[in-house]
């Protein structure tokens, strides 16, 4: 992504540590990113979220938990969300992804990593009118058929359901619980059943590395 040839990337940050917010803002400004931070989550969610390209969200906030903010934003707006949090409990990570967050970055982290993740996410995120279309994908969903490099895949309903979710969030890790709960055909909550389905999808794609397992969280389509 060529930053200089496009309008500045506008990032909404909700972070109650002003020093940390300032550090990130100054770093990202080098790359043409304008960061607006709100320490108060109530002000942040009423700040015209739809006018930003991405939300960078802390979880431990005054008066309103970041998970509540994430749920509200994802429900109302079409905007990618990166969780930036010192809460390292895997349950927080899983819950964030289940609620619709696109990425989870545990503190402390190097601002270089945040910058890289923002660019990666915006490249993949198709957002109408943002001037940043998602790159061409090897996958295409047409009705009840998925095409891989132009060739139809012969999938069971469960395989179609799981692969469809992974395609729509390509490059983003989806938790096992999210994949199962958002499936319209899977009634078995066993993660073992999901692992078997993933294995069969990999076989039909002809690439065992196409779907990566993210230890302790779930899977992502690369």
C-alpha positions as CSV (number, residue, x, y, z in Angstrom):
1,X,0.0,0.0,0.0
2,X,1.5,3.3,-1.0
3,X,0.6,5.7,1.7
4,X,1.6,8.9,-0.1
5,X,-0.7,8.3,-3.0
6,X,-3.8,8.0,-0.9
7,X,-5.6,10.0,1.7
8,X,-4.4,9.5,5.3
9,X,-5.6,6.3,7.0
10,X,-7.9,7.4,9.8
11,X,-7.6,5.3,13.0
12,X,-10.0,5.5,15.9
13,X,-8.3,4.5,19.1
14,X,-10.0,3.9,22.4
15,X,-7.2,3.6,25.0
16,X,-7.2,5.0,28.5
17,X,-3.4,5.2,28.8
18,X,-2.6,8.6,27.3
19,X,1.2,8.0,27.2
20,X,0.8,4.8,25.3
21,X,-1.8,6.3,23.0
22,X,0.6,9.2,22.2
23,X,3.5,6.9,21.5
24,X,1.4,4.9,19.0
25,X,0.0,8.0,17.4
26,X,3.4,9.5,16.9
27,X,4.8,6.3,15.4
28,X,1.9,5.7,13.0
29,X,1.9,9.3,11.9
30,X,5.2,8.6,10.1
31,X,3.2,6.4,7.7
32,X,0.4,8.7,7.0
33,X,-1.9,7.4,9.6
34,X,-4.1,9.9,11.6
35,X,-4.9,8.6,15.0
36,X,-7.7,10.0,17.2
37,X,-7.8,8.7,20.7
38,X,-10.6,8.7,23.3
39,X,-9.8,7.6,26.8
40,X,-13.6,7.4,27.5
41,X,-15.2,4.5,25.7
42,X,-18.6,6.2,25.6
43,X,-17.1,9.2,23.8
44,X,-15.2,6.8,21.5
45,X,-18.3,4.9,20.3
46,X,-20.2,8.2,19.7
47,X,-17.3,9.8,17.7
48,X,-18.6,8.9,14.2
49,X,-17.1,5.5,14.0
50,X,-18.2,5.1,10.4
51,X,-15.8,7.9,9.4
52,X,-12.7,5.9,10.4
53,X,-10.8,3.1,8.5
54,X,-10.0,1.0,11.6
55,X,-10.6,0.8,15.3
56,X,-7.8,0.1,17.7
57,X,-9.4,-0.9,21.0
58,X,-8.2,-1.6,24.5
59,X,-10.2,-3.9,26.7
60,X,-9.7,-2.5,30.2
61,X,-11.5,0.8,30.0
62,X,-13.3,3.1,32.5
63,X,-17.0,2.6,32.8
64,X,-17.4,0.1,29.9
65,X,-15.5,-3.1,29.2
66,X,-13.8,-3.2,25.8
67,X,-15.6,-6.4,24.9
68,X,-18.9,-4.5,25.2
69,X,-17.4,-1.8,22.9
70,X,-16.3,-4.4,20.4
71,X,-19.7,-6.0,20.3
72,X,-21.5,-2.7,19.8
73,X,-19.1,-1.5,17.1
74,X,-19.2,-4.7,15.2
75,X,-23.0,-4.8,15.3
76,X,-23.4,-1.3,14.0
77,X,-20.5,-0.5,11.7
78,X,-18.5,-2.0,8.9
79,X,-15.0,-1.4,10.3
80,X,-12.1,-3.7,11.0
81,X,-11.2,-4.0,14.7
82,X,-7.8,-4.7,16.3
83,X,-7.9,-5.4,20.1
84,X,-4.8,-4.0,21.8
85,X,-4.8,-5.3,25.4
86,X,-2.7,-6.2,28.4
87,X,-5.2,-8.9,29.2
88,X,-3.5,-12.0,28.2
89,X,-6.1,-14.5,29.2
90,X,-6.9,-16.8,26.2
91,X,-10.6,-16.4,27.1
92,X,-10.5,-12.7,26.4
93,X,-8.8,-13.4,23.1
94,X,-11.4,-16.0,22.1
95,X,-14.3,-13.9,23.2
96,X,-12.9,-10.9,21.3
97,X,-12.7,-13.0,18.1
98,X,-16.2,-14.5,18.7
99,X,-17.6,-10.9,19.0
100,X,-16.1,-10.0,15.6
101,X,-12.7,-8.5,16.3
102,X,-10.4,-9.1,13.4
103,X,-7.1,-9.3,15.3
104,X,-5.8,-9.4,18.9
105,X,-2.5,-7.9,19.8
106,X,-1.4,-8.5,23.5
107,X,0.6,-5.7,25.2
108,X,3.4,-5.0,25.4
109,X,4.2,-5.0,21.6
110,X,6.5,-3.2,19.2
111,X,4.7,-0.5,17.3
112,X,6.3,-1.9,14.1
113,X,4.2,-5.0,14.6
114,X,1.0,-2.9,15.0
115,X,1.8,-1.0,11.8
116,X,2.3,-4.3,9.9
117,X,-0.9,-5.7,11.2
118,X,-2.9,-2.6,10.3
119,X,-1.6,-2.7,6.7
120,X,-2.2,-6.4,6.4
121,X,-5.8,-6.1,7.7
122,X,-6.7,-3.1,5.5
123,X,-5.4,-4.9,2.5
124,X,-7.7,-7.8,3.2
125,X,-10.7,-5.9,4.4
126,X,-13.1,-4.9,1.7
127,X,-14.7,-1.7,2.8
128,X,-17.0,0.2,0.4
129,X,-15.7,3.6,-0.5
130,X,-12.4,3.3,1.3
131,X,-10.4,3.0,-1.9
132,X,-8.7,-0.1,-0.5
133,X,-10.2,-3.1,-2.2
134,X,-9.3,-6.6,-1.0
135,X,-6.7,-8.3,-3.1
136,X,-7.7,-10.9,-5.6
137,X,-8.4,-14.2,-3.9
138,X,-7.9,-17.8,-5.0
139,X,-11.4,-18.4,-3.6
140,X,-14.9,-17.4,-4.9
141,X,-18.2,-18.2,-3.3
142,X,-21.1,-18.5,-5.9
143,X,-24.3,-19.5,-4.3
144,X,-23.8,-22.9,-2.7
145,X,-20.5,-23.6,-4.5
146,X,-17.0,-22.5,-3.6
147,X,-14.5,-22.2,-6.5
148,X,-10.7,-22.6,-5.9
149,X,-8.6,-21.1,-8.7
150,X,-11.7,-21.3,-10.9
151,X,-12.5,-24.9,-10.2
152,X,-15.5,-26.0,-8.1
153,X,-14.9,-27.8,-4.9
154,X,-17.1,-30.7,-4.0
155,X,-17.8,-30.1,-0.3
156,X,-20.2,-31.4,2.3
157,X,-22.6,-28.8,3.9
158,X,-20.4,-28.6,7.0
159,X,-17.2,-28.2,4.9
160,X,-18.9,-25.5,2.8
161,X,-20.0,-23.7,6.0
162,X,-16.6,-23.7,7.6
163,X,-14.6,-22.8,4.5
164,X,-17.0,-20.0,3.7
165,X,-16.4,-18.4,7.1
166,X,-12.6,-18.7,6.6
167,X,-12.8,-17.2,3.1
168,X,-14.8,-14.2,4.3
169,X,-12.2,-13.5,7.0
170,X,-9.2,-14.7,5.0
171,X,-6.0,-14.0,6.9
172,X,-7.8,-13.5,10.2
173,X,-7.8,-16.2,13.0
174,X,-11.2,-17.5,13.8
175,X,-11.7,-19.4,17.1
176,X,-13.0,-22.9,17.1
177,X,-16.0,-21.8,19.0
178,X,-16.8,-19.1,16.5
179,X,-16.6,-21.4,13.5
180,X,-18.9,-23.9,15.2
181,X,-21.4,-21.5,16.6
182,X,-21.8,-19.5,13.4
183,X,-22.2,-22.6,11.3
184,X,-25.8,-23.3,10.2
185,X,-25.3,-27.0,9.9
186,X,-22.9,-28.1,12.7
187,X,-24.8,-29.1,15.9
188,X,-21.8,-30.9,17.5
189,X,-19.8,-28.5,19.6
190,X,-16.9,-30.9,19.7
191,X,-13.7,-29.3,18.5
192,X,-12.6,-32.7,17.4
193,X,-15.3,-32.8,14.8
194,X,-14.1,-29.4,13.5
195,X,-10.5,-30.6,13.3
196,X,-11.7,-33.5,11.1
197,X,-13.6,-31.1,8.8
198,X,-10.6,-28.8,8.5
199,X,-8.4,-31.8,7.6
200,X,-10.9,-32.9,4.8
201,X,-11.0,-29.3,3.5
202,X,-7.2,-29.1,3.3
203,X,-7.2,-32.4,1.4
204,X,-9.8,-31.1,-1.1
205,X,-7.8,-27.9,-1.6
206,X,-4.7,-30.0,-2.2
207,X,-2.7,-27.9,0.2
208,X,-2.2,-28.9,3.8
209,X,-0.8,-25.4,4.6
210,X,-3.8,-23.5,3.2
211,X,-5.6,-23.5,6.5
212,X,-3.2,-22.8,9.5
213,X,-3.9,-23.9,13.0
214,X,-3.3,-21.1,15.5
215,X,-2.4,-22.7,18.8
216,X,-4.9,-22.1,21.6
217,X,-7.3,-20.1,19.4
218,X,-8.5,-21.7,16.1
219,X,-7.8,-21.5,12.4
220,X,-7.1,-19.1,9.6
221,X,-7.1,-19.3,5.8
222,X,-3.8,-18.0,4.4
